[in-house]
């Protein structure tokens, strides 16, 4: 049976888009801050995830920090031709790959990919250096200042002034004059009589020149030649603030002396400069090198007027830095890592163009105007190619499900195109979403294209705490409420959705629901009954696997807690008539029928059709759970598949060392675990230590499920023979393959057949019809666990009912038109088979 193909978008909501402590972030004023020191409200240099409507290219923009994130997570070191940077595996970068720009996660980077590198970070804050301050004050005075002695009505006067329309420039003049000389400058605002132009200036006036005024005048006349590097940086920044131009990043002057001084400073700092004469006979000294050199000048020299050095223009012209090495970093303990969320969802980190966690938009219950980078036309071509491959190799294609992450972050027009091509081919489409962003437009699409909608929610209220939306409990609860509203709306206007419930400490762990005097598992049962009342039965129950700390410790169920959950939940669910896939599949396997999902089979995650993915760069990917295999190098012999190698390893390695030899119940160490044929070590994506060669880290938790189902079967039908009772008699792998082909090498019902029993069991028929199986709350003394009847009931008097094999179970008797007649063959006195169930 062909499996669905997923058009994936976004992460699993537990991923970590973080950077190492000390990573420098570029602010709009040209300064660099370590990421751990960034604050909410800081303005960062950023870039557009998508080109603005009407524009062909992404462009640089300013952005504001709106949230800070701190975690512990393993790091990967990325070395490039422009330096190195360290990030978590899920962090994302803007990368030039072949002939296009795309956003790529660290774990998916390849040697040879190229980062977009704006400039090298500058660690020191030059503005705190006294030489720099003196240089800046000298430069700005030379450009926009005036000083000297003159005679007025009061007599001889000495004065120093700096003119500007920009208040931030005058603020710095006054600050530096006070810090260097202790001088308090006064500010004057006035309007020129001749032109009406408004102008301000900071000034110091003395009737008699004193030392502080003399020092200011001397500084203004000090040339930069031969001075220290901080002084030169300050002088060039001050001169640029006074006389610089934004377009072309240059400085205009008419005096040859000033031109020589400006050129000297540019070249002393390593900039490539040119001189051009203008029509008015002035000279323009300008810098070459484009946007990266603008950013370098802003970082090195830190002018006061940041608008003149704003990073603008097309991102595509940014230089590349080729990746030369990618290596995991070994730590005894996962280090602290940091991330920031910005209004643009992007920033510049370590000089490289980077992406923050765009999933925060969904968590905050908002929609997005700009979607993540992808090419919908290339994605459609990839979907069609995958369908053609499935037709040729699998005997039929299947619906391409919009998945994630949060697929509703895809632009609506693109999402509709995905639905449309599915509907044309299959008469339906599919999506898996948290439902928070569903609006009228989405509902219209669901109806128009017959979309099967799947929702992801772990329960109501605090049961859904793991699916964090925003940075507070309030926003998470609002998001959960939004999902429930979508659920009810789908039931009312479309059809009941499918559901995935992840089992976590929030809804399936021990203890009470926060703020309530009710156990978590009891609240989950109430939620499931509520779902059934709205037509949603048997959602998938998937224990959550979380791969980041501290989230894993906070929310993932331990093996012991998972086993305890199944021990209570399995009998309860079967008593209510539910058939949850995890339980139903286990029951099938214990009876020799192997209709399993991929996590229980010996799948080949490199080539499996069950989880084929179409990535955002339109590449057809392997199973999303394969990341564990990617962390440990592996080499498979030419005559073996990945799956054969893994499961051969598991059968040959002891339970103590991560394999399945010896089993969870301490049986003979030379034999594979008795649950092997219904488990096979489970999914490699949940393997111990992220090593694909190991069994699942939830081993004893899953064994708890298998044991709970087996116990229920034996309580219900005591003479039944289940897999775990006979596993030791067969080769483990042969047994697995026999069950997969629905040809078990043992007869589960052997001891229920007349040929193998001293006396035919009166409740054999109940094994064939689970509707009449008695639950475990049957009265003591009724070992068959079947519904007892009143012997005085005329519907089961001593009348003829025919041969048992001809009519199955006796419970139908009371529903006959004539309840006193089953058939025409006598069966004897009721007391001889009083457990015949009515």
Secondary structure, DSSP 8 states (H G I E B T S, - for coil): ----EEE--S--SS----EETT-EEEBTTS-EEEGGG--TT-EEEEE-SS--TT-SS-BEEEEEEEEEEEEE---EEEEETTEEEEE-TT-EEEEEETTEEEEEEGGG--TT-EEEB------S-GGG-HHHHHHHHHHHHHHHEEEEEEEETTEEEEEEEEEES-HHHHHHHHHHHHHHH----EEEEEE-TTT--EEEEEEEEESS--HHHHHHHHHHT---TT--HHHHHHHHHHHHHHHEETTTTEEEES-HHHHHHHHHHHHHTT--EEEEE-TTS-EEEEE-SHHHHHHHHHHHH--S-GGGG---SBGGGS-EEEEEEEEE---SS--EEEEEEETTSEEEETTEEEE--THHHHHTT---SS--S--HHHHHHHHHHHHHHHHHHHSS---EEE-SS-GGGS-HHHHHHHHHHHHHHHS-EEEEE-STT--HHHHHHHHHTTEEEEEE---SGGGGTTS--SSSHHHHHHHHHHHHHHHHHHHHHS---EEEEEE-TTTTSSSB-TTSSSBHHHHHHHHHHHHHHTT--S-EEEE----SBTHHHHHS--HHHHHHHHHHHHHHHHHTT---HHHHHHHHHHTT-----GGGS---TTT-STT-EE-TTS-EE--GGGHHHHHS-----TTS-HHHHHHHHHHHSBGGGTS-BTTTTT--TTSB-TTHHHHTT--GGGBGGG-TTS-BTTHHHHHHHHHHHHHHHHHH-TT---HHHHGGGS-HHHHHHHHHTT--SS-TTGGGSGGGSSS--TTHHHHH-GGG---TT--TT-TT------TT-GGGSS-----HHHH--GGGGGGSSSTT-S-SS----GGGGTTS--
